[in-house]
Amino acid sequence: GFSLPQLLQGENTPSQIMVLQQAVEEHGEELLRFFLVCQVAIMCGLAGAKNQMGSVFMDEQNSISMLTAISCLKEVQQVQCHTAYWGFILSRANRLGLPTGTLDQVVIARLACLCRITENDRSTLEEAWNTLHTPARRRLVENFLADGIEEVAYVFTFLPMYLANAKDNPSVGWSRAFVLLYDLLQLLNHDGCEEQASSATIVVNLSDIAAFAREAPSPRIFLVTAAHVRIVQAGSEIQLLIATAHKEKRAGQEGHDRQDLTGMMRAMMMKVEGLQEVLLGHEDHDLVHSAVPHGARWSYS
């Protein structure tokens, strides 16, 4: 279903906006207004235990984001779901001074929501993205621009927490967090998760990965994590679980057992497959221009 907090953080996709549209069409606009009031009230209560005089959460930055989202949603029945969704993302990007002329820049705009950045973090996010090699950027662009309706989209729950924990861990950072996210997408593709899913929106629970991003003791241990992940899938819902032995490793223990060698081989195979996609002329992902505000024309750089 649709969640306003998830929209504010760029977690969901146009498919969730479409679910909201269908509900409003069936039950009327009164439902939309009631739903939005309830969602705003709940979010005003976040961090309420810290101070009961007013709303701690609803500061100037969060209030502006909330009003922007409501503005994009209040006429949700009169616009395409893509327009409502990307209208919000691009408005956030514009407020942060982020360009949105290419596919990469649009993805950075969505990552800005996911990373909860301020203007001070803008250059750090852009630098982290630019460190990625081309196959990784292509795959991440493809997933983050997929609508979950006609194009398969992996929606990662706990992704904002994962990125926040990665930023706070000197052994990880956003650059390595993006690399591991790419490796996880390759793993999901390699294991045929799309074929087993019952819809184009596949929800992936990242809670275990997010927790490990906070605790990872070294860059090397973190970067081979995808090779130690077990996939548990039920239809269009997936949970990613890290092997206990890998989570318990400490710095200096990398690469000294058979499991690590197997994991390294698995990771290498996923990277080779990513390179093959590029060499075989994998087509650029093309966002539907007519569905996105401002008439931007985007091409992959």
C-alpha positions as CSV (number, residue, x, y, z in Angstrom):
1,G,0.0,0.0,0.0
2,F,0.9,3.7,0.0
3,S,2.7,5.3,2.8
4,L,3.3,9.1,3.1
5,P,6.5,8.7,5.2
6,Q,7.9,6.4,2.6
7,L,7.2,8.9,-0.1
8,L,9.0,11.6,1.9
9,Q,12.1,9.4,2.0
10,G,11.8,8.3,-1.6
11,E,11.4,4.7,-0.5
12,N,8.4,3.8,-2.7
13,T,7.7,3.9,-6.4
14,P,4.9,5.2,-8.7
15,S,3.2,1.8,-8.2
16,Q,2.3,2.8,-4.6
17,I,0.9,6.1,-5.9
18,M,-1.3,4.0,-8.3
19,V,-2.6,2.0,-5.3
20,L,-3.6,5.2,-3.6
21,Q,-5.3,6.4,-6.8
22,Q,-7.3,3.2,-7.0
23,A,-8.4,3.5,-3.4
24,V,-9.5,7.2,-3.9
25,E,-11.4,6.2,-7.1
26,E,-13.3,3.5,-5.2
27,H,-13.9,5.4,-1.9
28,G,-13.8,9.1,-2.9
29,E,-11.6,12.1,-2.2
30,E,-12.9,12.3,1.4
31,L,-10.8,9.2,2.1
32,L,-7.7,10.9,0.7
33,R,-8.1,13.9,2.9
34,F,-8.8,11.8,6.0
35,F,-5.8,9.6,5.2
36,L,-3.4,12.5,4.7
37,V,-4.6,14.2,8.0
38,C,-4.0,10.9,9.8
39,Q,-0.5,10.4,8.3
40,V,0.5,14.0,9.1
41,A,-0.7,13.6,12.7
42,I,1.2,10.4,13.2
43,M,4.4,12.0,11.8
44,C,3.9,15.1,14.1
45,G,4.1,12.7,17.0
46,L,7.5,11.3,16.0
47,A,10.1,12.0,18.7
48,G,7.3,13.1,20.9
49,A,9.0,11.5,24.0
50,K,11.7,14.1,23.7
51,N,9.5,17.1,24.0
52,Q,5.7,17.4,24.4
53,M,5.6,21.1,23.6
54,G,4.9,21.2,19.9
55,S,6.3,18.7,17.4
56,V,10.1,18.0,17.5
57,F,9.9,16.2,14.1
58,M,8.0,18.9,12.2
59,D,10.8,21.4,11.9
60,E,11.2,23.8,9.0
61,Q,12.9,21.3,6.7
62,N,10.5,18.4,7.4
63,S,7.5,20.8,7.2
64,I,8.5,22.0,3.7
65,S,8.9,18.4,2.5
66,M,5.5,17.5,4.0
67,L,3.8,20.4,2.3
68,T,5.5,19.5,-1.0
69,A,4.3,15.9,-0.8
70,I,0.7,17.0,0.0
71,S,0.7,19.5,-2.9
72,C,1.7,16.6,-5.3
73,L,-0.9,14.3,-3.8
74,K,-3.9,16.6,-3.4
75,E,-4.9,16.2,-7.1
76,V,-3.7,12.6,-7.4
77,Q,-6.8,11.7,-9.4
78,Q,-6.1,14.3,-12.1
79,V,-2.5,13.3,-12.9
80,Q,-0.6,10.1,-13.7
81,C,1.0,8.3,-10.8
82,H,4.4,8.9,-12.3
83,T,3.8,12.7,-12.4
84,A,2.8,12.8,-8.8
85,Y,5.8,10.7,-7.7
86,W,8.5,12.3,-9.7
87,G,7.0,15.7,-9.2
88,F,7.7,15.3,-5.5
89,I,11.3,13.9,-6.0
90,L,12.2,16.7,-8.5
91,S,10.8,19.4,-6.2
92,R,13.0,18.1,-3.4
93,A,16.0,18.1,-5.8
94,N,15.3,21.7,-6.9
95,R,15.2,22.9,-3.3
96,L,18.6,21.3,-2.6
97,G,20.0,22.8,-5.8
98,L,20.5,19.4,-7.4
99,P,20.4,19.2,-11.3
100,T,18.0,16.7,-12.9
101,G,19.1,16.8,-16.5
102,T,20.4,13.2,-16.8
103,L,19.3,9.8,-15.6
104,D,22.1,9.7,-13.1
105,Q,21.1,13.1,-11.7
106,V,17.5,12.0,-11.3
107,V,18.6,8.9,-9.3
108,I,20.8,11.2,-7.2
109,A,17.7,13.3,-6.5
110,R,15.9,10.2,-5.3
111,L,19.0,9.1,-3.2
112,A,18.9,12.6,-1.7
113,C,15.5,11.7,-0.2
114,L,16.7,8.3,0.8
115,C,19.8,9.7,2.5
116,R,17.9,12.5,4.1
117,I,20.5,15.0,3.0
118,T,20.8,18.7,3.5
119,E,22.5,21.2,1.2
120,N,25.7,20.5,3.2
121,D,25.7,16.8,2.2
122,R,25.0,17.4,-1.5
123,S,28.6,17.3,-2.8
124,T,29.3,14.2,-0.6
125,L,26.4,12.3,-2.2
126,E,27.4,13.3,-5.7
127,E,31.0,12.3,-5.1
128,A,30.0,8.9,-3.7
129,W,27.8,8.3,-6.8
130,N,30.6,9.3,-9.2
131,T,33.0,6.7,-7.7
132,L,30.8,3.9,-9.0
133,H,31.9,2.0,-12.1
134,T,29.6,2.1,-15.2
135,P,27.9,-1.3,-14.7
136,A,26.9,-0.4,-11.1
137,R,25.6,3.0,-12.1
138,R,23.5,1.4,-14.9
139,R,22.0,-1.2,-12.7
140,L,21.2,1.2,-9.9
141,V,19.7,3.7,-12.4
142,E,17.5,1.0,-13.9
143,N,16.2,-0.1,-10.5
144,F,15.7,3.4,-9.0
145,L,13.8,4.6,-12.0
146,A,11.6,1.5,-12.5
147,D,8.0,2.2,-11.8
148,G,7.0,-1.2,-10.3
149,I,4.1,-1.3,-12.7
150,E,5.4,-2.2,-16.1
151,E,9.0,-2.4,-15.0
152,V,10.2,-4.6,-12.2
153,A,11.3,-2.5,-9.2
154,Y,13.0,-3.8,-6.1
155,V,11.7,-1.7,-3.2
156,F,14.2,-1.9,-0.3
157,T,12.6,-1.4,3.1
158,F,15.0,0.0,5.7
159,L,17.1,1.5,2.9
160,P,17.2,5.0,4.6
161,M,18.4,3.3,7.8
162,Y,21.0,1.3,5.8
163,L,22.3,4.5,4.2
164,A,22.3,6.4,7.5
165,N,24.3,3.6,9.2
166,A,26.7,3.4,6.3
167,K,27.4,7.2,6.5
168,D,28.1,7.0,10.2
169,N,30.5,4.0,9.9
170,P,34.0,5.1,8.7
171,S,34.6,1.6,7.3
172,V,31.6,1.9,5.0
173,G,30.4,5.3,3.8
174,W,27.9,6.0,1.0
175,S,30.3,4.8,-1.8
176,R,30.7,1.3,-0.4
177,A,27.0,1.2,0.5
178,F,26.1,1.9,-3.2
179,V,28.5,-0.8,-4.3
180,L,27.0,-3.4,-2.0
181,L,23.5,-2.4,-3.1
182,Y,24.5,-3.1,-6.7
183,D,25.9,-6.5,-5.6
184,L,22.6,-7.3,-3.9
185,L,20.7,-6.4,-7.1
186,Q,23.0,-8.7,-9.1
187,L,22.4,-11.4,-6.5
188,L,18.7,-11.1,-6.7
189,N,18.9,-11.2,-10.5
190,H,21.2,-14.2,-10.5
191,D,18.9,-16.2,-8.2
192,G,15.9,-15.5,-10.5
193,C,13.8,-13.6,-8.0
194,E,11.9,-11.7,-10.7
195,E,10.6,-15.0,-12.1
196,Q,9.3,-16.1,-8.7
197,A,7.6,-12.8,-7.9
198,S,3.9,-12.3,-8.3
199,S,4.0,-8.6,-9.2
200,A,6.4,-6.0,-10.7
201,T,7.0,-4.4,-7.3
202,I,9.2,-6.7,-5.2
203,V,9.7,-5.7,-1.6
204,V,13.1,-6.5,-0.2
205,N,13.7,-6.4,3.6
206,L,17.1,-4.9,4.2
207,S,17.0,-4.8,8.0
208,D,19.8,-7.3,8.5
209,I,22.0,-5.5,6.0
210,A,21.2,-2.2,7.5
211,A,22.2,-3.4,11.0
212,F,25.5,-4.8,9.6
213,A,26.2,-1.5,7.9
214,R,26.4,0.1,11.3
215,E,28.7,-2.7,12.8
216,A,30.9,-3.7,9.8
217,P,34.5,-3.7,11.2
218,S,36.4,-3.2,7.9
219,P,35.8,-2.1,4.3
220,R,36.8,-5.5,2.9
221,I,34.4,-7.5,5.2
222,F,31.6,-5.1,4.3
223,L,32.2,-5.3,0.5
224,V,32.0,-9.1,0.3
225,T,28.7,-9.2,2.3
226,A,26.6,-10.1,-0.8
227,A,28.5,-13.3,-1.1
228,H,27.3,-14.4,2.4
229,V,23.7,-13.5,2.0
230,R,20.8,-16.0,2.0
231,I,17.6,-15.1,0.1
232,V,14.3,-16.0,1.7
233,Q,11.5,-15.3,-0.8
234,A,7.7,-15.6,-0.6
235,G,6.1,-14.3,-3.8
236,S,6.9,-10.7,-4.1
237,E,8.4,-10.3,-0.6
238,I,12.1,-11.1,0.0
239,Q,14.2,-11.0,3.1
240,L,18.0,-10.9,2.9
241,L,19.9,-12.6,5.8
242,I,23.6,-12.4,6.4
243,A,25.4,-15.6,7.5
244,T,26.2,-15.4,11.3
245,A,29.8,-16.3,10.7
246,H,30.2,-13.3,8.4
247,K,28.6,-10.9,10.9
248,E,30.8,-12.1,13.7
249,K,34.1,-11.5,11.8
250,R,36.5,-8.9,13.0
251,A,39.0,-6.7,11.2
252,G,42.0,-8.8,10.1
253,Q,39.9,-12.0,9.7
254,E,39.2,-11.5,6.0
255,G,39.8,-14.2,3.4
256,H,41.2,-17.0,5.6
257,D,38.6,-19.7,5.3
258,R,36.8,-21.8,2.6
259,Q,33.6,-19.8,3.0
260,D,35.4,-16.6,2.1
261,L,36.9,-18.2,-1.0
262,T,33.5,-19.4,-2.1
263,G,32.1,-16.0,-1.4
264,M,34.8,-14.3,-3.4
265,M,34.1,-16.6,-6.4
266,R,30.4,-15.8,-6.1
267,A,31.1,-12.1,-6.0
268,M,33.4,-12.3,-9.0
269,M,30.7,-14.1,-11.0
270,M,28.2,-11.4,-10.3
271,K,30.7,-8.7,-11.3
272,V,31.5,-10.6,-14.5
273,E,27.8,-10.8,-15.3
274,G,27.5,-7.1,-14.8
275,L,30.3,-6.4,-17.2
276,Q,28.8,-8.8,-19.8
277,E,25.6,-6.7,-19.8
278,V,27.6,-3.7,-20.8
279,L,29.7,-5.5,-23.4
280,L,26.6,-7.0,-25.0
281,G,25.1,-3.6,-25.5
282,H,22.6,-3.5,-22.7
283,E,20.1,-0.8,-23.7
284,D,19.8,2.4,-21.6
285,H,16.9,2.6,-19.3
286,D,14.5,5.3,-20.6
287,L,12.2,7.1,-18.1
288,V,8.9,7.9,-19.6
289,H,9.4,11.6,-20.3
290,S,5.7,12.4,-20.7
291,A,5.0,11.2,-17.2
292,V,7.6,13.5,-15.5
293,P,7.1,17.2,-14.9
294,H,9.3,20.0,-16.2
295,G,9.7,18.5,-19.7
296,A,13.2,17.3,-18.9
297,R,15.0,15.2,-21.6
298,W,17.3,12.7,-20.0
299,S,20.0,10.5,-21.5
300,Y,22.4,8.1,-19.8
301,S,25.9,9.7,-19.4
